[in-house]
Amino acid sequence: MSDLYQDFTASAIGRQVSRLLGLPQPTRLERYADGAPLVDGVVAVGGRGRLAESLVGILDSLDIAAVQPAAAAPDDGTTYRGLVFDATGLTSSEQLVALRDFFTPLLRSLERCARVVVLGTPPEQVDGAERVAQRALEGFTRSLGKEIGRGGTVQLVYVADGAEGSVTSTLAFLLSPKSAYVSGQVVRIGAYGVTEPGRVTDWIRPLEGRVAVVTGASRGIGEQIARVLRRDGATVVGIDVPQAASELQAVMRELEGDHLVLDITAKDAPQRIAHHLTTTHGGVDVVVHNAGITRDRRLANMAASEQGDRWEQVIAVNLTAPERITRELLAQGVVNPGGSIVGVASIAGIAGNVGQTNYAASKAGVIGLVDSLAAELTDGITINAVAPGFIITQMTAAVPFATREVGQRLNALAQGGLPVDVAETIAWYANPASTAVNGNVVRVCGQMMLGA
Ligand SMILES: NC(=O)c1ccc[n+]([C@@H]2O[C@H](COP(=O)([O-])OP(=O)(O)OC[C@H]3O[C@@H](n4cnc5c(N)ncnc54)[C@H](O)[C@@H]3O)[C@@H](O)[C@H]2O)c1
């Protein structure tokens, strides 16, 4: 499934025509290649705060070359793949000028698909003028995300006091091509539960020896999640409905994984999944609730019906099943300490969408599940969600051409995302070093212009 418009603008004639007509010119995004260095280039580090001193060392531990350019004279011809600014030391609005002083001289030295990360203190953890200044960072990063261009991305990471040692997995993700389609996001580290990271010995295969279960794994985004978690070392247990059994088996055979054929809405599904994971794998480390369906219809036309109720089906698959399965796995202690539970929400659950009251309710409910469990989980178990925007899959290929074109271009990167972009975000949550990454909902939407 290719992006025909992007192929067109990448050609010589297409480039000229689109420039002449003032049409968007999406940059071909760089994606992570298995075994490649996390960052192919230099990252400039600046700012003053709780993290400034340790940043170069943290990046060094990830084999990322980091420099601290002299504030006044950065124009020595060096180009940068990424910029990281520690803003945790900013305690008043007047001090925000430090952002301008660091970024403005460097922005013209950025390479294609550059990564910008600003580190702050969660505003809710500080008071007065400091709270104001820290909250202001969000407007800065979201705007720079819309300005940066050429496939660049910008994120704000709020690091709680005491969680400074837990930023490594997040920087590894946000500075690398793994976060190609994530931009304008606000991430919180150490907001709930533990602030210490779990141990990772091999950053190339951080999930080695771990077990991951993925629902809806036979195709689309779920299949890609299974592939990326396998690449990172996990043994993957794929789940899908009986109609998709042969595709599921084929994918899982290729990934040397295991499979379970069942409908997640079945009454006994949570118990069967718990039983299988306990008896065959001795527990589970990563639980990804990916299976989801749409049954679109305006609410006025969504009356209860005998043959397949659109409202009930969507809520049952997308929300009630993940909720029941999660609670059963936790109640039986099937999720291992340091484990990770991941929900798949949607931009529709945040911004709303015509014809999707059922779907958007279910996906907003997934965010509710994250909110309700993040604070009560113990043993370093986390719960987070991804909210994909326009992802190019069989599902979106069926959307009429004009709607699809508009849907794909209305984001800061002017293109649709790929299933692998969602999968990489989930692999970051699942990383054992991400135990302080808890209670987040990160949109994988290229910073969509619509909605919240
Ligand atoms: N594609 C997008 O642009 C997009 C955007 C936002 C969110 N999402 C979400 O991402 C997830 C994956 O989407 P996709 O595009 O890959 O969809 P898809 O339809 O290609 O795949 C969904 C998978 O879930 C399985 N499934 C459905 N009902 C099930 C059930 N009751 N029990 C077990 N398995 C079941 C299907 O058989 C299928 O394999 C969904 O939750 C979807 O809502 C997708």
The ligand as an ORCA input file, in Angstrom:
! r2SCAN-3c Opt
* xyz 0 1
  N      -5.593      1.825     10.684
  C      -5.743      2.991     11.292
  O      -5.599      4.063     10.676
  C      -6.085      3.044     12.766
  C      -6.232      4.302     13.357
  C      -6.525      4.380     14.709
  C      -6.639      3.230     15.457
  N      -6.510      2.015     14.874
  C      -6.663      0.836     15.745
  O      -5.558     -0.038     15.565
  C      -5.974     -1.392     15.798
  C      -5.584     -2.256     14.608
  O      -6.180     -1.703     13.443
  P      -5.927     -2.271     11.960
  O      -6.041     -1.115     11.044
  O      -4.693     -3.092     11.945
  O      -7.242     -3.176     11.805
  P      -7.458     -4.561     11.041
  O      -8.926     -4.669     10.825
  O      -6.553     -4.688      9.855
  O      -6.983     -5.654     12.116
  C      -7.705     -5.899     13.316
  C      -7.432     -7.322     13.757
  O      -8.204     -7.565     14.939
  C      -8.832     -8.827     14.820
  N     -10.068     -8.886     15.608
  C     -11.200     -8.169     15.405
  N     -12.147     -8.547     16.298
  C     -11.591     -9.492     17.096
  C     -12.068    -10.260     18.183
  N     -13.331    -10.147     18.630
  N     -11.239    -11.159     18.767
  C      -9.956    -11.303     18.313
  N      -9.447    -10.598     17.285
  C     -10.262     -9.709     16.670
  C      -9.136     -8.942     13.326
  O      -9.411    -10.272     12.926
  C      -7.858     -8.368     12.718
  O      -6.879     -9.346     12.573
  C      -7.477     -1.323     16.053
  O      -7.699     -1.297     17.446
  C      -7.876     -0.003     15.428
  O      -9.037      0.510     16.011
  C      -6.235      1.896     13.546
*
